[in-house]
């Protein structure tokens, strides 16, 4: 039996023309089907579990539109980005690409970056202007991810970070493969001195066979060394695995457990199920695709249930079908204690969730006497000599929640097969470009099956050296 969910604007994977697609549930899966008058019918599974997909709908919230749109709607999403006056969500994180150049030739690369040749690399003046664009258009705190290519190729990266601080950017993270961090401690020290907040480290597995398949050589040792250097400097690390069947799907649990062992140096794991845009190898195809639910289910199975599918909830910043996350602490038995649970309620019920979570935690960490049932404020008045909270009580929980925690998130970027404009209109991750526009990440990186882009190539080709 087929259950229709509605019609959605999308794009043709052949020509990128805007077409209308229909989404429906069939055999327990959510399918997006669309037809181009020239290139025919295309189908893609957007969720392998329809019940999970529909549960996420309950987490929808009212969003905050950008206060300073740059472009006006003409033909509609995804062709009028800037952000346009019909975009539904303000910027959460701005991605600033400081180079297209790279020190690797990865088989999987959404940016299609490569070593040498002609490449986009904005001047310091252009970078300052882009920092200013982000600052001026941020509603509240301004967060920038410095990306590429491989940004550590630029010897002036410390100056770029300092420039962001001078402009007033509140949080700056570095998206990197980690190789130069591992091999050049003096350079990394300069980066840290200028105020980098966190490292967003490409980390696809705990075996070198994974890196040999993507990078063409073993890199696990360099990845671990980069984490060690960040830990020594007191800079938090988020591990970022690209996930695909036939590649590293079997290692997602090992990645989570690896991160657990490196808490508090590692603050999170941000899984990115592979999207078919940019550059991808011939072995990567529609059958390689994994959805949000599949990734969460693999984590549950491969961590022996320490982290369960039910512990993942949408952040509700972008579309509820774009990302899900779980916050967990590690208890005295070195086991995960998840603090999130989709059965506790939607994100619109923040106070209710907080009380339910606190109650659940207190029951698990209950002590016999003293302040185990006290609030954090009341703990300040408790004589530590009377406390039995060394392990298992509320005070211990508060300490562990501040130090021994891990955020596990999954971000499902869209490609030309799965693209829905009702999702991109809610996007909160925006790429800032030299002409002053800020473009939703999935629209900016969207390519057809032959690698021709909707935005990236048209914009960056104007600035290439």
N, C-alpha and C positions, 0 to 999 in steps of 0.2 A: 504493500500500500504506500502511495506517495502522498506526503503532506506538503503543500505549498507554503512557503514562508514569505513570498513577495518578490517583486521585481527590483533590480538594482542597476545603476549605471556602472559600467565596467569598460574594459578596453579589449580590442582584438589582439591576441598574442602574435599575430602576423604583421599587422600594419599599425597597431596602436590607436586606431580610430575608436572613438567612443561608441559603444554599443550597449544595448540593454540585456542584462542577464536575469535569469530566474533562479532563485534559490529554493531548494526543497529538501525534505527528509525522505530518504529511501533506504530500506534495509538497515536502519539504525545509524546511517551516516548523513551528514549535511553536504549537499552537492550544489555547486554553482555551475549552471549551464547557460551558455550564451551563443549567439549566432551572428556572424559577420556576413553581410550580403555578398561579399567577394570571396571570403576564405572559409566559410562554412561554420560548423558547430564545434564548440570546445566545451569540455567538461572537466571539472576539478573538484576533488573532495576537500572541503575546508574544515571538516571535523569528522573524526572516526567514531565519535560518540555523540549522538544527537541529544541525549539526556543531559550530558555535561554542557553542551552548547546552549541548550535552553535554560539551564540553571544560571549561566552567566548573565542572561538577559535581566535577571532580577537584581543585578548590581549596577544598573544604569543610574547615573546621577545628572543633575544639571551642571553644565560646564560654563566656564568663563570665556566669553569671546575675546579675541584680541582687541585692545583699545585703539590701536593704530594700524589698521589694515593698509597695505601698500598698493594693492591693485583692486580693480572692480571686476565683478563677474561679467563675462561676455558670453563665451560658449559654455562656461560651467566647468566644474571639476572633472578631470585633473589638468585642464589646459590654462587656467587663469591664475596660477599660484603666485603668491608674492609676499605675504599672505593676502588672500582676497577678502572682500567684505562679507562673504558668506561662510568663512571658516569658523568652526564652532568652538575651537579650543586655543587658548593662549600657549605660548612657548614654555615648555618645561625644561628641555635641554636643547641648546643650539649647538649644532655640529659645525665646526670651523675647520675646513680642510686646508692645511698649510702647504701641501705638496701632493702631486700625483705620483711623484717618483717613489721608488721602493727599492729595498735591498733584497727582495725576494721576487720570485715569479710563481706565486701560488697558483695551483690549479683551480682553486675556488677563491674568487675575489669579486665582491659586489661592485667595487670601484674600478675593476679592470685595470689595476695599477701594475706597472712593470718596471724593470730596471732600465734606466737610460732612455734614449730617444727624446722626442719632444714631450714636454710635460708642463702642466699647469703648476705654477709656484708663485703665489701672490707676493708682492713686495711688502716690506714692513709697514709702509704707509697704507697699503690696501688692507693689511691685517688689522692695523689700528682702527681703520674705518669700520671694519666688520665687527670688531669688539664693540665699538661705539653703537653700531646698529643694534646689536643684541642688548646692550645696556639701555638704550633709549626705548626699546620696544618690549622690554621685560615688565610684566605686571607683577611686581614684587622682586624676589631674589633673581639674580641672573646666573645661570649655569651654562658653562661652555665645555664641550668636549673637543679638544684639539685632536684632529684626525688626519688621515691621508688616503692613499699612499702610506708611507711610513714616516711619521713626523720627526723621529729622532735622526733622520738623515740630515736635517737642517742643523748646522752648527750653531745657528743663531736662535735655536729653540729656547734657551734660557732667557734671551732678550724678549722673545715673543711672550713668554709667560709673565715676565715682569711688566710688559706693556699691558697685558690683560688686567693685571692688578692695578696699574696706574689708571686705567679707564674706570675701574670700579667693579669688575666682574667678581661676584661673590664666591663662586666655586669653579675651579678649573681642573678637569681630569684629562689624562693623556691616554689615547687609544694607540696601543703599540704591540708589536710582536715580541718585544722585550729583549731582542738580541743585543742592541747597543747598551741597554741598561746592564745586561749581564757582563758585557765585555769591556765597558768603558766606565769604571766607577767614578772617575773625575768628572766626566760629563754628567752623570746622574747626580752627583753631588751639587753641581751648578743648578740643575733643574730643581732640586729640592730647596736650595737656598732662595730661589725666586718664588717659591710658594705653591708648587703643584700639590693638589689636594689628594688625588688618588690615581692609581694606575689601572687602566681598563685593558687587561692583558689577554690577548688571543691565546687560548689554551684548549686544544681540541681533544686531549686525552692524556692518559698516564703511561702510554706505550709509544716507543719511537716508530712503530709501524704506521701509526696514524700520521705522524709528521712527515714521514717519508712519502706517504701517499699525497699529501697536500703540498709540502714544501720541497719534496725531492731529496730530503736529507734529514737525519735525526736532529731533533731540537729540544728534546725533553730536558736535557741537562741545562741548556741555556734558559729555558723557562723557569726551572727551579732556582737557578742562580739569580734571575731577575727578582723573583719573589723574596729571596733571602736579602738582597740589597734593599728592597723596599721596606722589609721588616726592620732592618738595621737603622734605616732613616726615619722610621715611624710613619711611613706613608702607606695607607690602606690599599689593598689590591682586590680587584674584582676579576675573577676568571671568566672568560667569555668563549665558550665552545660553540662552534658551528656544528649542528647536529644533522646527520643524514643516515639513512639505512644504507648498508653496504660500505659505510665509512667508519663511524665511531658510535653508532647507536647502542652498541653493546657495552660501552664504557661510561655511560652517563652516571651510573651509580658509583663507579670507581672515582669519577671526578668529584662527586659530592663528598665521598669519604676522604679523598685526598684533601679537599678544602677543609673538612672538619679537623683533620690533624694539624692544619696550619693556622687555625684560629688562635690569636686574634689578628695575625698578619693578613690573612685572607678574610675579607668582610662579606663577600658574596660570590655566587656563581650565577651568571646571566646566560642561560642557554638561548641560542638562536637557531631554531629549525631552519634548514637551508631554504633559501628562496632562489628561484631560477632567474636571476638577473645578473648583469655584469658578465664575468667570465666563469664558466663552469666546464668541467671535463666531460667527456663523452659518457663516462660511467654514471654521471649524475643526471637523473631524469625524473619523470613524474613518480616512478615507483620508489625513488629515494626520499620523497617528501614525507615528513612527519608533522603532525599537527600538535596543537597545544596539549590536548588530552593524551595523545600517544607519548609525548615526552614526559608528562607528569606520571603516566602509568609506568613507563620504563624506570623512572626514578623510584617509584614505590616498589616495583619488583626487585630492582637491583640494590636497594638499601634494606631489603628484608622487612619492608613495611615501616621503617622508622619515620620516613616521610611518605605520606599517603596523598593520593589524588585529592581527597577532600580538604587537605591542608592548603591547597592553592586557591586563591581568590583573585579576581581582577583588581588592578590598582584603580580602575575607573577614571584614570586621567585621559588616556586615549579611549578608543572603543573597547568595550568589555571583551571583544573577541581578538584584541591585539596582544594583550599580555596578561599573565597571571603570576602571582608571587606567593612565597611562603616565608615566614619569619620563624626561626627556630633557635633555641638555645641548647647548649650541650650540658647535660646534667653530670652529677658526680660519678656516674657509671659510664661516662663517655658515650651516652646515647642522646639522640636528638629528642628534644621536647618542643614540638611545634606549637606556636602561639596563635596560629591562624587556622580557621576551619570554616568552610563555606556554609556549613549547617548552622553557624551561630548568627547569621544574618547578613544583610547587604551593607555595603559601605556607607549608605545613607543613614544607617543606624549606629553611628560611631559610639555614642555613649552606651548603648545597649551591648554592643560587641565588647567594649572595654570591660564592662561589669561581668559579662559571661566568661570572658577570657580570664579575668582575675580570679573568679570563683573556681574555674577549672584548674588554674595553676596552683592556687592555694590548697586545693584538695590533694593535688599530686605532691606538693612540697610541704605538707602540713607538719608542724613541730608539736612538741608536747607542752611546753610552757614558754614564757617570755613573750617576744614580739612577733612570733611567727604569723599571727593573725592580724598584725597591725598594718596600718598604712605606711608608705614610705616616710611621711612627715612624722608619724608617731615613733618610728624607729629612731629618730634623732634623740628622743628622750629616754631611750632604754639603756640601762647600764650594761655594757658589753660583758661584764662578769656574770650577769644573770642570763646571758643569751645562750640558747642551745642551737643557734643558727649556723654553726660552722658548716654544716652540710644538710640540705633538705628543707630549710625553712624559708620564710619570706625574705629575710635579709640576704640569705644566700642567693635566692632567686634574683633579687634586685642587682646584686653584684654580678651574677652570671649574665643577666640580661644586658648589662652595660659592657661586659667584656667578652663573654663566651657565646656570641651569637653569630648566626649566618643567615643571610638573605639568599634565597634560591628563587630565581625568576626565570620566566620563559617569555620571549618576545617573538611573535609570529609576523615577520615582515611579509608584505604582499608582493607578488610578482604579477606578470601580465595574465597569468592563468587564474589567480585567486583575487585579483584586484576588485575592490568595491569602493565607490566614491563615498558612500555613507560612512566608511571607516576612515578614509584619508581626510575627510572633512573634520574629523575629531582628533586628528593626529596632533601630538604635543612635542614631537621630536622634529626639529626644523633645521635644514641646512642653510646657513647664511652664505651669500655669494657677493662678489665685489660690486655688483650693480645695485646693492641695497635690498634685494629681495630675500625673503626667508621662505623656503619651500619644504613642504612635508617630505620626510625622509623617503618614504616609499615612492612618491611621485618623482622625486629628484633622481632616484636610482633605477626607475622603471626602464626596462629594455624589452624589445621584442625577441622572438626566438633566434634572430640572427645577431643580436647584440646591439642593435640600433636603439639609441636612448631617446627618451621624451624630453629631458632637460639637461642632464650632465654634459653630454658632448657639445650641445649647442651653446652652452654657457662657457665652459672651460676652454673650448677651442679659440675663443676670442682672446684669451690671456696666455696661451701656451708660448713657451720659449722655443 
